[in-house]
Amino acid sequence: MKLRTGIGYDIHRLAAGRKLILGGVEIPHPTGLQGHSDGDVLIHAVIDALLGAMGDRDIGQCFPDTDPAYKNIRSTEMLVSVAIRLKTNDYDVVNIDSVIVMEAPRLGPHIPAMKDALCPILGLDVRDLGIKAKTHEGMGELGRGEAAAAWATALIVKRDHNRGGKG
Ligand code: MG
């Protein structure tokens, strides 16, 4: 059984006139995350953790923001393609843990919906995906509500063809 870990981080500015999409879920809020895609920092951090665990480069390499094909792409679609890449390379995801840092709105009530959106894409049980939400205690850009950041770690395992499944 070969285990590999990865870490991911991302930060996006918040701006008026953008939908706030986090963990694949639209959350009512006066500002949303800027980006070439929908700006979903949580998914971007998770993708980088998974790519890092596989020994791949990063999200910018796999989905270049110079490529019009990825303009306004939903980050869940990018996650689907990373899930396919994992499968193709014989990896299963063991678990993912993550933290979103954002001053407002309160994200706690939306976390179950985020898990419902992301777990099926990665073939995870809800207990295999940790999502925590923190504020930045009013400090700096994050604390002033100018941006949102996310960190994620992932543990993946190479599938053993002799034993099948996650063995
Ligand atoms: Mg990003």
Backbone and ligand atoms as CSV (ligand in chain L), in Angstrom:
chain,resi,resn,atom,element,x,y,z
A,1,MET,N,N,0.856,-1.197,0.000
A,1,MET,CA,C,0.000,0.000,0.000
A,1,MET,C,C,0.886,1.240,0.000
A,2,LYS,N,N,0.755,2.056,-1.031
A,2,LYS,CA,C,1.602,3.236,-1.123
A,2,LYS,C,C,0.777,4.502,-0.864
A,3,LEU,N,N,1.068,5.153,0.258
A,3,LEU,CA,C,0.350,6.375,0.633
A,3,LEU,C,C,1.154,7.594,0.222
A,4,ARG,N,N,0.452,8.630,-0.195
A,4,ARG,CA,C,1.120,9.881,-0.565
A,4,ARG,C,C,0.276,11.050,-0.045
A,5,THR,N,N,0.924,12.107,0.435
A,5,THR,CA,C,0.173,13.275,0.920
A,5,THR,C,C,0.436,14.475,0.020
A,6,GLY,N,N,-0.470,15.412,0.065
A,6,GLY,CA,C,-0.306,16.658,-0.679
A,6,GLY,C,C,-0.884,17.805,0.123
A,7,ILE,N,N,-0.392,19.009,-0.170
A,7,ILE,CA,C,-0.903,20.212,0.495
A,7,ILE,C,C,-1.257,21.234,-0.584
A,8,GLY,N,N,-2.310,22.001,-0.330
A,8,GLY,CA,C,-2.723,23.033,-1.287
A,8,GLY,C,C,-3.133,24.302,-0.561
A,9,TYR,N,N,-2.923,25.413,-1.231
A,9,TYR,CA,C,-3.298,26.716,-0.669
A,9,TYR,C,C,-3.805,27.590,-1.810
A,10,ASP,N,N,-4.764,28.460,-1.513
A,10,ASP,CA,C,-5.181,29.433,-2.521
A,10,ASP,C,C,-5.788,30.649,-1.831
A,11,ILE,N,N,-5.751,31.764,-2.525
A,11,ILE,CA,C,-6.386,32.990,-2.033
A,11,ILE,C,C,-6.975,33.730,-3.229
A,12,HIS,N,N,-8.168,34.268,-3.076
A,12,HIS,CA,C,-8.801,35.069,-4.121
A,12,HIS,C,C,-9.383,36.342,-3.502
A,13,ARG,N,N,-9.353,37.409,-4.277
A,13,ARG,CA,C,-9.977,38.659,-3.842
A,13,ARG,C,C,-11.498,38.540,-3.877
A,14,LEU,N,N,-12.153,39.248,-2.981
A,14,LEU,CA,C,-13.615,39.363,-2.998
A,14,LEU,C,C,-13.984,40.661,-3.690
A,15,ALA,N,N,-15.004,40.617,-4.544
A,15,ALA,CA,C,-15.418,41.813,-5.271
A,15,ALA,C,C,-16.922,41.826,-5.448
A,16,ALA,N,N,-17.474,43.031,-5.542
A,16,ALA,CA,C,-18.910,43.172,-5.794
A,16,ALA,C,C,-19.218,42.667,-7.197
A,17,GLY,N,N,-20.451,42.225,-7.395
A,17,GLY,CA,C,-20.876,41.798,-8.725
A,17,GLY,C,C,-20.437,40.394,-9.091
A,18,ARG,N,N,-19.907,39.646,-8.117
A,18,ARG,CA,C,-19.528,38.245,-8.354
A,18,ARG,C,C,-20.349,37.368,-7.426
A,19,LYS,N,N,-20.755,36.194,-7.918
A,19,LYS,CA,C,-21.406,35.223,-7.026
A,19,LYS,C,C,-20.360,34.633,-6.105
A,20,LEU,N,N,-20.747,34.385,-4.852
A,20,LEU,CA,C,-19.832,33.712,-3.931
A,20,LEU,C,C,-20.061,32.202,-4.040
A,21,ILE,N,N,-19.076,31.524,-4.632
A,21,ILE,CA,C,-19.143,30.065,-4.782
A,21,ILE,C,C,-18.009,29.466,-3.954
A,22,LEU,N,N,-18.371,28.634,-3.001
A,22,LEU,CA,C,-17.360,27.991,-2.143
A,22,LEU,C,C,-17.720,26.524,-1.961
A,23,GLY,N,N,-16.749,25.661,-2.189
A,23,GLY,CA,C,-17.031,24.235,-2.062
A,23,GLY,C,C,-18.136,23.795,-3.009
A,24,GLY,N,N,-18.232,24.479,-4.163
A,24,GLY,CA,C,-19.244,24.118,-5.157
A,24,GLY,C,C,-20.637,24.609,-4.826
A,25,VAL,N,N,-20.764,25.413,-3.763
A,25,VAL,CA,C,-22.087,25.870,-3.303
A,25,VAL,C,C,-22.178,27.387,-3.439
A,26,GLU,N,N,-23.315,27.867,-3.975
A,26,GLU,CA,C,-23.515,29.320,-4.051
A,26,GLU,C,C,-24.053,29.809,-2.713
A,27,ILE,N,N,-23.350,30.796,-2.144
A,27,ILE,CA,C,-23.699,31.311,-0.822
A,27,ILE,C,C,-24.114,32.772,-0.952
A,28,PRO,N,N,-25.309,33.122,-0.458
A,28,PRO,CA,C,-25.761,34.516,-0.584
A,28,PRO,C,C,-24.824,35.465,0.155
A,29,HIS,N,N,-24.290,36.464,-0.564
A,29,HIS,CA,C,-23.347,37.417,0.023
A,29,HIS,C,C,-23.178,38.571,-0.966
A,30,PRO,N,N,-22.952,39.799,-0.459
A,30,PRO,CA,C,-22.825,40.945,-1.388
A,30,PRO,C,C,-21.584,40.898,-2.270
A,31,THR,N,N,-20.557,40.147,-1.884
A,31,THR,CA,C,-19.362,40.043,-2.728
A,31,THR,C,C,-19.074,38.577,-3.043
A,32,GLY,N,N,-18.318,38.381,-4.127
A,32,GLY,CA,C,-17.935,37.024,-4.524
A,32,GLY,C,C,-16.465,37.001,-4.897
A,33,LEU,N,N,-15.955,35.795,-5.167
A,33,LEU,CA,C,-14.517,35.640,-5.415
A,33,LEU,C,C,-14.182,35.894,-6.878
A,34,GLN,N,N,-13.181,36.757,-7.076
A,34,GLN,CA,C,-12.720,37.054,-8.427
A,34,GLN,C,C,-11.855,35.908,-8.923
A,35,GLY,N,N,-11.846,35.738,-10.229
A,35,GLY,CA,C,-10.970,34.705,-10.790
A,35,GLY,C,C,-11.330,34.423,-12.219
A,36,HIS,N,N,-10.425,33.717,-12.890
A,36,HIS,CA,C,-10.658,33.294,-14.272
A,36,HIS,C,C,-11.794,32.273,-14.285
A,37,SER,N,N,-11.817,31.435,-13.233
A,37,SER,CA,C,-12.897,30.464,-13.046
A,37,SER,C,C,-13.937,31.114,-12.139
A,38,ASP,N,N,-14.705,30.303,-11.410
A,38,ASP,CA,C,-15.657,30.862,-10.441
A,38,ASP,C,C,-14.969,31.310,-9.152
A,39,GLY,N,N,-13.648,31.118,-9.071
A,39,GLY,CA,C,-12.879,31.622,-7.925
A,39,GLY,C,C,-13.016,30.807,-6.646
A,40,ASP,N,N,-13.483,29.574,-6.773
A,40,ASP,CA,C,-13.753,28.748,-5.584
A,40,ASP,C,C,-12.436,28.333,-4.902
A,41,VAL,N,N,-12.003,29.140,-3.925
A,41,VAL,CA,C,-10.695,28.894,-3.276
A,41,VAL,C,C,-10.599,27.530,-2.616
A,42,LEU,N,N,-11.709,27.064,-2.048
A,42,LEU,CA,C,-11.647,25.768,-1.365
A,42,LEU,C,C,-11.311,24.671,-2.371
A,43,ILE,N,N,-12.064,24.638,-3.475
A,43,ILE,CA,C,-11.801,23.591,-4.473
A,43,ILE,C,C,-10.396,23.741,-5.051
A,44,HIS,N,N,-9.949,24.973,-5.258
A,44,HIS,CA,C,-8.604,25.159,-5.820
A,44,HIS,C,C,-7.533,24.624,-4.866
A,45,ALA,N,N,-7.703,24.845,-3.574
A,45,ALA,CA,C,-6.749,24.309,-2.599
A,45,ALA,C,C,-6.792,22.781,-2.584
A,46,VAL,N,N,-8.001,22.236,-2.657
A,46,VAL,CA,C,-8.153,20.768,-2.673
A,46,VAL,C,C,-7.493,20.186,-3.930
A,47,ILE,N,N,-7.708,20.840,-5.071
A,47,ILE,CA,C,-7.098,20.367,-6.325
A,47,ILE,C,C,-5.577,20.378,-6.216
A,48,ASP,N,N,-5.009,21.450,-5.675
A,48,ASP,CA,C,-3.549,21.508,-5.549
A,48,ASP,C,C,-3.023,20.444,-4.594
A,49,ALA,N,N,-3.773,20.151,-3.532
A,49,ALA,CA,C,-3.366,19.089,-2.608
A,49,ALA,C,C,-3.360,17.739,-3.332
A,50,LEU,N,N,-4.390,17.498,-4.140
A,50,LEU,CA,C,-4.478,16.212,-4.861
A,50,LEU,C,C,-3.403,16.109,-5.939
A,51,LEU,N,N,-3.188,17.205,-6.675
A,51,LEU,CA,C,-2.161,17.188,-7.724
A,51,LEU,C,C,-0.784,16.987,-7.085
A,52,GLY,N,N,-0.540,17.680,-5.967
A,52,GLY,CA,C,0.743,17.534,-5.278
A,52,GLY,C,C,0.956,16.105,-4.801
A,53,ALA,N,N,-0.098,15.489,-4.293
A,53,ALA,CA,C,0.013,14.108,-3.813
A,53,ALA,C,C,0.358,13.163,-4.965
A,54,MET,N,N,-0.144,13.476,-6.160
A,54,MET,CA,C,0.143,12.634,-7.331
A,54,MET,C,C,1.517,12.925,-7.924
A,55,GLY,N,N,2.157,13.995,-7.433
A,55,GLY,CA,C,3.448,14.373,-8.000
A,55,GLY,C,C,3.318,15.249,-9.228
A,56,ASP,N,N,2.119,15.774,-9.461
A,56,ASP,CA,C,1.911,16.690,-10.577
A,56,ASP,C,C,2.252,18.110,-10.151
A,57,ARG,N,N,2.251,19.043,-11.101
A,57,ARG,CA,C,2.609,20.421,-10.792
A,57,ARG,C,C,1.520,21.091,-9.964
A,58,ASP,N,N,0.698,21.927,-10.560
A,58,ASP,CA,C,-0.328,22.630,-9.799
A,58,ASP,C,C,-1.493,23.000,-10.714
A,59,ILE,N,N,-2.482,23.632,-10.102
A,59,ILE,CA,C,-3.725,23.932,-10.828
A,59,ILE,C,C,-3.470,24.860,-12.014
A,60,GLY,N,N,-2.517,25.792,-11.851
A,60,GLY,CA,C,-2.216,26.740,-12.929
A,60,GLY,C,C,-1.629,26.047,-14.145
A,61,GLN,N,N,-0.899,24.962,-13.880
A,61,GLN,CA,C,-0.291,24.173,-14.955
A,61,GLN,C,C,-1.351,23.344,-15.674
A,62,CYS,N,N,-2.271,22.768,-14.887
A,62,CYS,CA,C,-3.283,21.874,-15.463
A,62,CYS,C,C,-4.427,22.645,-16.124
A,63,PHE,N,N,-4.746,23.823,-15.565
A,63,PHE,CA,C,-5.862,24.618,-16.099
A,63,PHE,C,C,-5.380,26.055,-16.299
A,64,PRO,N,N,-4.543,26.310,-17.311
A,64,PRO,CA,C,-3.933,27.649,-17.462
A,64,PRO,C,C,-4.978,28.748,-17.637
A,65,ASP,N,N,-4.777,29.871,-16.906
A,65,ASP,CA,C,-5.769,30.964,-17.032
A,65,ASP,C,C,-5.586,31.751,-18.325
A,66,THR,N,N,-4.605,31.337,-19.132
A,66,THR,CA,C,-4.459,31.925,-20.468
A,66,THR,C,C,-5.305,31.161,-21.484
A,67,ASP,N,N,-5.867,30.026,-21.049
A,67,ASP,CA,C,-6.660,29.196,-21.955
A,67,ASP,C,C,-8.136,29.587,-21.839
A,68,PRO,N,N,-8.715,30.111,-22.948
A,68,PRO,CA,C,-10.122,30.551,-22.892
A,68,PRO,C,C,-11.079,29.418,-22.534
A,69,ALA,N,N,-10.642,28.173,-22.715
A,69,ALA,CA,C,-11.507,27.029,-22.390
A,69,ALA,C,C,-11.873,27.024,-20.911
A,70,TYR,N,N,-11.022,27.629,-20.079
A,70,TYR,CA,C,-11.269,27.602,-18.637
A,70,TYR,C,C,-11.882,28.894,-18.111
A,71,LYS,N,N,-12.195,29.824,-19.017
A,71,LYS,CA,C,-12.819,31.083,-18.616
A,71,LYS,C,C,-14.186,30.780,-17.990
A,72,ASN,N,N,-14.374,31.278,-16.772
A,72,ASN,CA,C,-15.635,31.096,-16.039
A,72,ASN,C,C,-16.018,29.643,-15.798
A,73,ILE,N,N,-15.027,28.746,-15.909
A,73,ILE,CA,C,-15.324,27.328,-15.670
A,73,ILE,C,C,-15.734,27.155,-14.204
A,74,ARG,N,N,-16.675,26.236,-13.986
A,74,ARG,CA,C,-17.035,25.895,-12.610
A,74,ARG,C,C,-15.896,25.053,-12.034
A,75,SER,N,N,-15.490,25.368,-10.824
A,75,SER,CA,C,-14.364,24.639,-10.229
A,75,SER,C,C,-14.709,23.176,-9.989
A,76,THR,N,N,-16.009,22.880,-9.817
A,76,THR,CA,C,-16.402,21.473,-9.674
A,76,THR,C,C,-16.020,20.688,-10.939
A,77,GLU,N,N,-16.096,21.348,-12.112
A,77,GLU,CA,C,-15.695,20.658,-13.350
A,77,GLU,C,C,-14.200,20.356,-13.337
A,78,MET,N,N,-13.411,21.286,-12.804
A,78,MET,CA,C,-11.967,21.039,-12.701
A,78,MET,C,C,-11.713,19.880,-11.745
A,79,LEU,N,N,-12.480,19.845,-10.648
A,79,LEU,CA,C,-12.305,18.762,-9.673
A,79,LEU,C,C,-12.672,17.410,-10.295
A,80,VAL,N,N,-13.713,17.411,-11.134
A,80,VAL,CA,C,-14.090,16.170,-11.834
A,80,VAL,C,C,-12.912,15.686,-12.673
A,81,SER,N,N,-12.245,16.602,-13.376
A,81,SER,CA,C,-11.148,16.153,-14.226
A,81,SER,C,C,-9.951,15.683,-13.394
A,82,VAL,N,N,-9.750,16.270,-12.208
A,82,VAL,CA,C,-8.689,15.771,-11.321
A,82,VAL,C,C,-9.069,14.380,-10.775
A,83,ALA,N,N,-10.358,14.183,-10.490
A,83,ALA,CA,C,-10.817,12.867,-10.015
A,83,ALA,C,C,-10.559,11.807,-11.086
A,84,ILE,N,N,-10.777,12.168,-12.341
A,84,ILE,CA,C,-10.512,11.231,-13.451
A,84,ILE,C,C,-9.007,10.937,-13.538
A,85,ARG,N,N,-8.205,11.989,-13.346
A,85,ARG,CA,C,-6.743,11.830,-13.377
A,85,ARG,C,C,-6.269,10.887,-12.256
A,86,LEU,N,N,-6.879,11.013,-11.081
A,86,LEU,CA,C,-6.552,10.107,-9.974
A,86,LEU,C,C,-6.874,8.665,-10.359
A,87,LYS,N,N,-8.082,8.476,-10.877
A,87,LYS,CA,C,-8.546,7.133,-11.250
A,87,LYS,C,C,-7.633,6.534,-12.313
A,88,THR,N,N,-7.308,7.351,-13.321
A,88,THR,CA,C,-6.455,6.890,-14.423
A,88,THR,C,C,-5.086,6.444,-13.910
A,89,ASN,N,N,-4.615,7.114,-12.857
A,89,ASN,CA,C,-3.305,6.779,-12.301
A,89,ASN,C,C,-3.394,5.797,-11.128
A,90,ASP,N,N,-4.591,5.167,-10.988
A,90,ASP,CA,C,-4.792,4.115,-9.970
A,90,ASP,C,C,-4.729,4.611,-8.534
A,91,TYR,N,N,-5.136,5.850,-8.306
A,91,TYR,CA,C,-5.162,6.361,-6.930
A,91,TYR,C,C,-6.596,6.456,-6.410
A,92,ASP,N,N,-6.768,6.139,-5.133
A,92,ASP,CA,C,-7.999,6.448,-4.408
A,92,ASP,C,C,-7.663,7.520,-3.385
A,93,VAL,N,N,-8.636,8.394,-3.099
A,93,VAL,CA,C,-8.445,9.390,-2.056
A,93,VAL,C,C,-8.822,8.754,-0.721
A,94,VAL,N,N,-7.922,8.832,0.260
A,94,VAL,CA,C,-8.213,8.302,1.602
A,94,VAL,C,C,-9.016,9.344,2.380
A,95,ASN,N,N,-8.460,10.548,2.497
A,95,ASN,CA,C,-9.209,11.644,3.122
A,95,ASN,C,C,-8.600,12.986,2.737
A,96,ILE,N,N,-9.392,14.011,2.927
A,96,ILE,CA,C,-8.974,15.391,2.670
A,96,ILE,C,C,-9.364,16.201,3.896
A,97,ASP,N,N,-8.505,17.113,4.298
A,97,ASP,CA,C,-8.897,18.064,5.340
A,97,ASP,C,C,-8.627,19.467,4.817
A,98,SER,N,N,-9.405,20.421,5.268
A,98,SER,CA,C,-9.261,21.773,4.719
A,98,SER,C,C,-9.722,22.830,5.714
A,99,VAL,N,N,-9.244,24.044,5.480
A,99,VAL,CA,C,-9.652,25.204,6.278
A,99,VAL,C,C,-9.918,26.353,5.314
A,100,ILE,N,N,-11.055,27.016,5.489
A,100,ILE,CA,C,-11.339,28.243,4.740
A,100,ILE,C,C,-11.194,29.401,5.725
A,101,VAL,N,N,-10.479,30.445,5.321
A,101,VAL,CA,C,-10.359,31.629,6.171
A,101,VAL,C,C,-11.038,32.793,5.476
A,102,MET,N,N,-12.078,33.295,6.130
A,102,MET,CA,C,-12.932,34.309,5.518
A,102,MET,C,C,-13.693,35.015,6.637
A,103,GLU,N,N,-13.754,36.319,6.584
A,103,GLU,CA,C,-14.372,37.063,7.693
A,103,GLU,C,C,-15.898,36.906,7.721
A,104,ALA,N,N,-16.506,36.993,6.542
A,104,ALA,CA,C,-17.971,36.895,6.448
A,104,ALA,C,C,-18.322,36.385,5.059
A,105,PRO,N,N,-19.456,35.710,4.911
A,105,PRO,CA,C,-20.460,35.366,5.926
A,105,PRO,C,C,-20.005,34.173,6.765
A,106,ARG,N,N,-20.810,33.829,7.756
A,106,ARG,CA,C,-20.578,32.628,8.542
A,106,ARG,C,C,-20.765,31.411,7.630
A,107,LEU,N,N,-19.748,30.566,7.542
A,107,LEU,CA,C,-19.797,29.459,6.580
A,107,LEU,C,C,-20.315,28.154,7.180
A,108,GLY,N,N,-20.293,28.069,8.515
A,108,GLY,CA,C,-20.682,26.813,9.177
A,108,GLY,C,C,-21.949,26.172,8.628
A,109,PRO,N,N,-23.030,26.960,8.484
A,109,PRO,CA,C,-24.290,26.359,8.022
A,109,PRO,C,C,-24.208,25.799,6.594
A,110,HIS,N,N,-23.214,26.206,5.818
A,110,HIS,CA,C,-23.106,25.774,4.416
A,110,HIS,C,C,-22.181,24.574,4.228
A,111,ILE,N,N,-21.477,24.194,5.300
A,111,ILE,CA,C,-20.488,23.118,5.158
A,111,ILE,C,C,-21.115,21.774,4.758
A,112,PRO,N,N,-22.290,21.390,5.339
A,112,PRO,CA,C,-22.884,20.125,4.880
A,112,PRO,C,C,-23.177,20.123,3.374
A,113,ALA,N,N,-23.635,21.259,2.831
A,113,ALA,CA,C,-23.921,21.333,1.391
A,113,ALA,C,C,-22.623,21.224,0.583
A,114,MET,N,N,-21.533,21.817,1.104
A,114,MET,CA,C,-20.239,21.705,0.405
A,114,MET,C,C,-19.795,20.250,0.358
A,115,LYS,N,N,-19.949,19.554,1.487
A,115,LYS,CA,C,-19.574,18.136,1.518
A,115,LYS,C,C,-20.428,17.332,0.537
A,116,ASP,N,N,-21.732,17.662,0.487
A,116,ASP,CA,C,-22.621,16.952,-0.441
A,116,ASP,C,C,-22.227,17.209,-1.889
A,117,ALA,N,N,-21.676,18.406,-2.161
A,117,ALA,CA,C,-21.282,18.735,-3.535
A,117,ALA,C,C,-19.964,18.050,-3.912
A,118,LEU,N,N,-19.025,17.972,-2.962
A,118,LEU,CA,C,-17.669,17.524,-3.309
A,118,LEU,C,C,-17.428,16.024,-3.099
A,119,CYS,N,N,-18.031,15.455,-2.057
A,119,CYS,CA,C,-17.741,14.048,-1.752
A,119,CYS,C,C,-18.072,13.091,-2.903
A,120,PRO,N,N,-19.229,13.243,-3.573
A,120,PRO,CA,C,-19.525,12.301,-4.656
A,120,PRO,C,C,-18.507,12.390,-5.796
A,121,ILE,N,N,-17.971,13.577,-6.045
A,121,ILE,CA,C,-16.994,13.740,-7.139
A,121,ILE,C,C,-15.747,12.917,-6.846
A,122,LEU,N,N,-15.357,12.868,-5.571
A,122,LEU,CA,C,-14.105,12.195,-5.197
A,122,LEU,C,C,-14.337,10.799,-4.625
A,123,GLY,N,N,-15.601,10.368,-4.593
A,123,GLY,CA,C,-15.908,9.044,-4.058
A,123,GLY,C,C,-15.641,8.942,-2.571
A,124,LEU,N,N,-15.875,10.046,-1.845
A,124,LEU,CA,C,-15.588,10.084,-0.414
A,124,LEU,C,C,-16.859,10.024,0.416
A,125,ASP,N,N,-16.748,9.423,1.593
A,125,ASP,CA,C,-17.774,9.523,2.612
A,125,ASP,C,C,-17.684,10.924,3.217
A,126,VAL,N,N,-18.791,11.444,3.747
A,126,VAL,CA,C,-18.753,12.801,4.318
A,126,VAL,C,C,-17.705,12.947,5.432
A,127,ARG,N,N,-17.414,11.844,6.119
A,127,ARG,CA,C,-16.415,11.914,7.198
A,127,ARG,C,C,-14.975,11.926,6.657
A,128,ASP,N,N,-14.826,11.675,5.367
A,128,ASP,CA,C,-13.486,11.666,4.760
A,128,ASP,C,C,-13.108,13.030,4.191
A,129,LEU,N,N,-14.013,13.991,4.283
A,129,LEU,CA,C,-13.713,15.354,3.820
A,129,LEU,C,C,-13.937,16.327,4.970
A,130,GLY,N,N,-12.854,16.873,5.495
A,130,GLY,CA,C,-12.964,17.868,6.555
A,130,GLY,C,C,-13.005,19.266,5.940
A,131,ILE,N,N,-13.954,20.070,6.380
A,131,ILE,CA,C,-14.007,21.482,5.964
A,131,ILE,C,C,-14.220,22.306,7.225
A,132,LYS,N,N,-13.278,23.162,7.514
A,132,LYS,CA,C,-13.406,24.025,8.688
A,132,LYS,C,C,-13.414,25.474,8.226
A,133,ALA,N,N,-14.150,26.304,8.926
A,133,ALA,CA,C,-14.220,27.714,8.564
A,133,ALA,C,C,-13.743,28.553,9.744
A,134,LYS,N,N,-12.835,29.480,9.458
A,134,LYS,CA,C,-12.308,30.376,10.475
A,134,LYS,C,C,-12.426,31.809,9.986
A,135,THR,N,N,-12.523,32.742,10.918
A,135,THR,CA,C,-12.364,34.146,10.529
A,135,THR,C,C,-10.890,34.503,10.720
A,136,HIS,N,N,-10.523,35.713,10.344
A,136,HIS,CA,C,-9.140,36.156,10.534
A,136,HIS,C,C,-9.058,37.210,11.634
A,137,GLU,N,N,-10.069,37.173,12.523
A,137,GLU,CA,C,-10.092,38.050,13.700
A,137,GLU,C,C,-9.939,39.518,13.326
A,138,GLY,N,N,-10.459,39.888,12.151
A,138,GLY,CA,C,-10.443,41.296,11.743
A,138,GLY,C,C,-9.097,41.814,11.276
A,139,MET,N,N,-8.104,40.933,11.175
A,139,MET,CA,C,-6.754,41.400,10.837
A,139,MET,C,C,-6.449,41.249,9.346
A,140,GLY,N,N,-5.776,42.260,8.810
A,140,GLY,CA,C,-5.261,42.178,7.442
A,140,GLY,C,C,-6.344,42.112,6.380
A,141,GLU,N,N,-5.933,41.732,5.171
A,141,GLU,CA,C,-6.849,41.693,4.021
A,141,GLU,C,C,-7.990,40.709,4.262
A,142,LEU,N,N,-7.653,39.550,4.822
A,142,LEU,CA,C,-8.693,38.542,5.077
A,142,LEU,C,C,-9.677,39.066,6.106
A,143,GLY,N,N,-9.149,39.721,7.127
A,143,GLY,CA,C,-9.994,40.232,8.204
A,143,GLY,C,C,-10.867,41.395,7.778
A,144,ARG,N,N,-10.422,42.134,6.750
A,144,ARG,CA,C,-11.243,43.248,6.238
A,144,ARG,C,C,-12.246,42.787,5.185
A,145,GLY,N,N,-12.278,41.489,4.921
A,145,GLY,CA,C,-13.235,40.970,3.953
A,145,GLY,C,C,-12.856,41.277,2.523
A,146,GLU,N,N,-11.563,41.498,2.282
A,146,GLU,CA,C,-11.104,41.789,0.916
A,146,GLU,C,C,-10.738,40.527,0.148
A,147,ALA,N,N,-10.627,39.416,0.850
A,147,ALA,CA,C,-10.195,38.166,0.215
A,147,ALA,C,C,-10.633,36.978,1.050
A,148,ALA,N,N,-10.573,35.812,0.425
A,148,ALA,CA,C,-10.788,34.549,1.144
A,148,ALA,C,C,-9.644,33.616,0.786
A,149,ALA,N,N,-9.209,32.827,1.763
A,149,ALA,CA,C,-8.108,31.891,1.533
A,149,ALA,C,C,-8.522,30.498,1.983
A,150,ALA,N,N,-7.845,29.502,1.455
A,150,ALA,CA,C,-8.116,28.125,1.871
A,150,ALA,C,C,-6.842,27.295,1.836
A,151,TRP,N,N,-6.756,26.359,2.783
A,151,TRP,CA,C,-5.670,25.385,2.844
A,151,TRP,C,C,-6.321,24.007,2.785
A,152,ALA,N,N,-5.618,23.063,2.175
A,152,ALA,CA,C,-6.131,21.690,2.153
A,152,ALA,C,C,-4.977,20.702,2.176
A,153,THR,N,N,-5.210,19.580,2.821
A,153,THR,CA,C,-4.276,18.463,2.709
A,153,THR,C,C,-5.049,17.260,2.172
A,154,ALA,N,N,-4.341,16.406,1.458
A,154,ALA,CA,C,-4.971,15.210,0.906
A,154,ALA,C,C,-4.066,14.018,1.150
A,155,LEU,N,N,-4.678,12.882,1.443
A,155,LEU,CA,C,-3.955,11.614,1.520
A,155,LEU,C,C,-4.540,10.704,0.441
A,156,ILE,N,N,-3.666,10.186,-0.410
A,156,ILE,CA,C,-4.138,9.286,-1.469
A,156,ILE,C,C,-3.369,7.970,-1.367
A,157,VAL,N,N,-3.956,6.923,-1.945
A,157,VAL,CA,C,-3.318,5.608,-1.893
A,157,VAL,C,C,-3.370,4.988,-3.281
A,158,LYS,N,N,-2.256,4.351,-3.650
A,158,LYS,CA,C,-2.199,3.644,-4.935
A,158,LYS,C,C,-3.008,2.364,-4.805
A,159,ARG,N,N,-3.908,2.158,-5.743
A,159,ARG,CA,C,-4.755,0.965,-5.698
A,159,ARG,C,C,-3.895,-0.281,-5.893
A,160,ASP,N,N,-4.171,-1.268,-5.049
A,160,ASP,CA,C,-3.476,-2.539,-5.172
A,160,ASP,C,C,-4.360,-3.479,-5.992
A,161,HIS,N,N,-3.926,-3.777,-7.215
A,161,HIS,CA,C,-4.781,-4.564,-8.111
A,161,HIS,C,C,-5.009,-5.986,-7.607
A,162,ASN,N,N,-4.101,-6.471,-6.758
A,162,ASN,CA,C,-4.264,-7.828,-6.232
A,162,ASN,C,C,-5.345,-7.908,-5.167
A,163,ARG,N,N,-5.579,-6.758,-4.498
A,163,ARG,CA,C,-6.525,-6.759,-3.388
A,163,ARG,C,C,-7.780,-5.965,-3.669
A,164,GLY,N,N,-7.691,-5.001,-4.615
A,164,GLY,CA,C,-8.863,-4.220,-4.981
A,164,GLY,C,C,-9.207,-3.174,-3.948
A,165,GLY,N,N,-10.125,-2.285,-4.315
A,165,GLY,CA,C,-10.633,-1.255,-3.419
A,165,GLY,C,C,-9.522,-0.378,-2.861
A,166,LYS,N,N,-9.698,0.056,-1.618
A,166,LYS,CA,C,-8.740,0.977,-1.004
A,166,LYS,C,C,-7.600,0.219,-0.333
A,167,GLY,N,N,-7.631,-1.173,-0.416
A,167,GLY,CA,C,-6.618,-1.981,0.240
A,167,GLY,C,C,-5.229,-1.650,-0.235
L,1,MG,MG,MG,-7.468,29.898,-7.438
